[in-house]
Amino acid sequence: MRSIFRAATAGAVAPTRMVWLPGAYHGAQDFLNAGFPDAVLGRRLAVDLSFVDLELRHLGDDAAQQQLRTEVMLPARKLGLSVWLAGVSLGGFIALDYAATFAGELDGVCLLAPYLGNRMLTAEIAAAPGLDAWAPGELAEADAERRIWRHIKTRGANSRPIYLGFGHHDRFAAAHQLLAAALPQDSVDVIAGGHEWRTWTSLWENFLDSRFA
């Protein structure tokens, strides 16, 4: 699984590692172009970054999840690091699906404008009298979209943190609001902007300032 690694300090291993997954038609290099490593270096934060290349075919792919776990996530865990999994757009969906399966192996999840399922599903959830009342059904075992919402619905008070950031004019904003309602207020960041790198970079900088600075 191809990835690009950027250390906070050359020749040293930082105590925290964030693994980033890109959106559809994006790749690891796009995070560098958007200045994600620069935001860490400029703040002198002890956070190493790993940007992993994924493709649309990895959506709901158990083999890809296992490869991500074996090649990227577990090696970081074995070093005793605090490991966060993060993603933008489709990468956020894959990060949530990973968290639903391997929740105990993550210290947190950072989602920027995540894809959260098709409109029929999110409308079904919105029509329920609260997420607690929504029933994911038996399909959740095989349907990744229902599986991630079942994970969100069943998270407990001691669950690892999920941070959500999105723009007011994001095309997935309605679904983001559903997720925001299930998270603590201080874990949600909504700013001006749409479904674009400029907005995600600003959200990333806000996340670093609120969690690590």
C-alpha positions as CSV (number, residue, x, y, z in Angstrom):
1,M,0.0,0.0,0.0
2,R,1.7,3.1,-1.2
3,S,2.1,6.0,1.3
4,I,4.1,9.1,1.9
5,F,5.5,9.7,5.3
6,R,6.4,13.1,6.8
7,A,8.2,13.2,10.2
8,A,7.7,16.1,12.6
9,T,11.4,15.9,13.3
10,A,14.0,14.3,11.1
11,G,15.6,11.2,12.6
12,A,13.0,10.9,15.4
13,V,9.7,9.2,16.0
14,A,6.9,11.5,17.3
15,P,4.6,10.1,20.1
16,T,1.6,10.7,17.9
17,R,1.0,9.5,14.3
18,M,-1.9,10.5,12.1
19,V,-2.7,8.3,9.1
20,W,-4.6,10.2,6.4
21,L,-6.8,8.7,3.7
22,P,-7.7,10.8,0.6
23,G,-11.0,11.3,-1.1
24,A,-12.2,10.0,-4.5
25,Y,-9.8,10.9,-7.4
26,H,-7.3,12.3,-4.9
27,G,-4.1,10.8,-3.6
28,A,-1.4,11.1,-1.0
29,Q,0.4,13.8,-2.9
30,D,-2.7,16.1,-2.7
31,F,-2.2,16.4,1.1
32,L,1.3,17.7,0.5
33,N,0.1,20.1,-2.1
34,A,-2.5,21.4,0.3
35,G,0.1,22.1,3.0
36,F,-0.9,19.5,5.6
37,P,2.7,18.7,6.7
38,D,3.5,22.4,6.7
39,A,0.8,23.1,9.2
40,V,2.4,20.6,11.6
41,L,5.9,21.8,11.0
42,G,5.0,25.5,11.4
43,R,3.4,24.8,14.8
44,R,6.4,22.6,15.9
45,L,4.0,19.8,16.9
46,A,5.2,16.3,17.7
47,V,2.9,14.6,15.2
48,D,4.2,12.4,12.4
49,L,2.0,12.1,9.3
50,S,1.4,9.2,6.9
51,F,-0.6,9.8,3.8
52,V,-2.0,6.6,2.2
53,D,-3.1,6.2,-1.4
54,L,-6.5,4.7,-1.8
55,E,-8.8,4.2,-4.7
56,L,-12.6,4.0,-5.2
57,R,-12.4,0.2,-5.4
58,H,-11.3,0.2,-1.8
59,L,-14.8,1.4,-0.7
60,G,-16.2,-1.4,1.5
61,D,-13.2,-3.7,0.6
62,D,-12.3,-5.9,3.5
63,A,-9.0,-6.9,1.9
64,A,-8.0,-3.2,1.6
65,Q,-8.9,-2.6,5.3
66,Q,-6.8,-5.6,6.3
67,Q,-3.9,-4.3,4.2
68,L,-4.2,-0.9,5.8
69,R,-4.2,-2.5,9.2
70,T,-1.2,-4.8,8.6
71,E,1.0,-2.5,6.7
72,V,0.3,0.9,8.2
73,M,-1.7,0.9,11.4
74,L,-0.3,-2.1,13.4
75,P,3.4,-1.2,12.9
76,A,2.6,2.2,14.4
77,R,0.8,0.6,17.3
78,K,3.7,-1.7,17.9
79,L,5.9,1.4,18.4
80,G,3.7,2.4,21.3
81,L,2.4,5.5,19.5
82,S,-0.9,7.3,19.8
83,V,-2.5,6.6,16.4
84,W,-5.2,8.6,14.8
85,L,-6.9,7.6,11.5
86,A,-8.2,10.5,9.4
87,G,-9.8,11.1,6.1
88,V,-11.3,13.6,3.7
89,S,-14.5,12.9,1.8
90,L,-14.5,9.2,0.8
91,G,-11.4,8.7,2.9
92,G,-13.4,9.8,5.9
93,F,-16.0,7.1,5.1
94,I,-13.2,4.4,4.9
95,A,-11.7,5.7,8.2
96,L,-15.1,5.4,9.9
97,D,-15.6,1.9,8.5
98,Y,-12.1,1.0,9.8
99,A,-13.0,2.4,13.2
100,A,-16.2,0.4,13.3
101,T,-14.2,-2.8,12.8
102,F,-11.0,-2.0,14.8
103,A,-12.1,0.7,17.3
104,G,-9.8,-0.6,20.0
105,E,-6.7,0.0,17.9
106,L,-7.3,3.7,17.4
107,D,-6.8,6.7,19.7
108,G,-9.0,8.9,17.6
109,V,-10.6,9.6,14.2
110,C,-10.5,12.9,12.4
111,L,-13.0,13.4,9.6
112,L,-13.1,16.3,7.2
113,A,-16.2,16.5,5.1
114,P,-16.7,12.7,5.1
115,Y,-19.0,10.9,2.7
116,L,-21.5,9.3,5.1
117,G,-23.7,7.2,2.8
118,N,-26.3,7.6,0.0
119,R,-29.1,10.1,0.3
120,M,-31.7,7.4,0.8
121,L,-30.0,6.1,3.9
122,T,-29.3,9.5,5.4
123,A,-32.9,10.5,4.7
124,E,-34.0,7.4,6.5
125,I,-31.9,8.3,9.5
126,A,-33.1,11.9,9.5
127,A,-36.7,10.7,9.4
128,A,-36.2,8.7,12.6
129,P,-37.0,10.4,16.0
130,G,-33.3,10.5,16.8
131,L,-30.3,8.3,15.9
132,D,-31.0,6.1,19.0
133,A,-34.4,5.2,17.5
134,W,-33.0,4.4,14.0
135,A,-32.6,0.6,13.3
136,P,-29.6,-0.3,11.1
137,G,-31.1,-3.7,10.3
138,E,-29.5,-7.0,9.5
139,L,-28.0,-5.5,6.3
140,A,-25.4,-3.6,8.5
141,E,-23.3,-6.8,8.6
142,A,-22.7,-6.6,4.8
143,D,-23.5,-3.0,4.0
144,A,-20.6,-0.6,4.9
145,E,-22.8,2.5,4.9
146,R,-25.2,1.0,7.5
147,R,-22.3,-0.4,9.4
148,I,-20.7,3.0,10.0
149,W,-24.0,4.4,11.2
150,R,-24.5,1.5,13.5
151,H,-21.0,2.2,14.9
152,I,-21.9,5.9,15.4
153,K,-25.2,4.9,17.0
154,T,-23.7,2.4,19.5
155,R,-20.6,4.5,20.6
156,G,-20.4,4.8,24.4
157,A,-19.2,7.5,26.6
158,N,-15.7,6.0,26.8
159,S,-15.3,5.6,23.0
160,R,-12.3,7.0,21.3
161,P,-12.9,10.6,20.1
162,I,-14.3,11.4,16.6
163,Y,-13.6,14.9,15.3
164,L,-15.8,16.2,12.5
165,G,-15.0,19.3,10.4
166,F,-16.9,20.5,7.4
167,G,-17.9,23.7,5.4
168,H,-21.3,25.3,5.6
169,H,-21.8,24.9,1.9
170,D,-20.4,21.3,1.6
171,R,-22.7,19.1,-0.6
172,F,-22.7,16.5,2.2
173,A,-23.6,19.1,4.9
174,A,-27.0,17.6,5.7
175,A,-25.4,14.2,6.5
176,H,-22.6,16.0,8.4
177,Q,-25.2,17.6,10.6
178,L,-26.7,14.2,11.5
179,L,-23.2,13.0,12.6
180,A,-22.6,16.3,14.4
181,A,-25.7,15.8,16.5
182,A,-24.2,12.5,17.8
183,L,-20.9,14.0,18.8
184,P,-19.8,16.4,21.7
185,Q,-20.0,20.0,20.7
186,D,-16.3,20.5,21.1
187,S,-15.6,17.7,18.6
188,V,-17.4,19.5,15.7
189,D,-16.0,22.4,13.6
190,V,-18.1,24.1,11.0
191,I,-16.6,26.9,8.9
192,A,-17.4,28.8,5.7
193,G,-16.6,26.9,2.6
194,G,-17.5,23.9,0.4
195,H,-16.2,20.5,-0.5
196,E,-12.7,21.6,-1.4
197,W,-9.1,21.5,-0.3
198,R,-9.0,25.1,0.8
199,T,-11.8,24.4,3.3
200,W,-10.2,21.2,4.5
201,T,-6.8,22.8,5.0
202,S,-8.4,25.5,7.3
203,L,-10.2,22.7,9.2
204,W,-7.0,20.8,9.6
205,E,-5.3,23.8,11.0
206,N,-8.2,24.3,13.5
207,F,-7.9,20.7,14.5
208,L,-4.2,21.0,15.2
209,D,-4.8,24.1,17.3
210,S,-7.6,22.6,19.3
211,R,-6.1,19.1,19.9
212,F,-2.3,19.4,19.8
213,A,-1.1,23.0,20.0
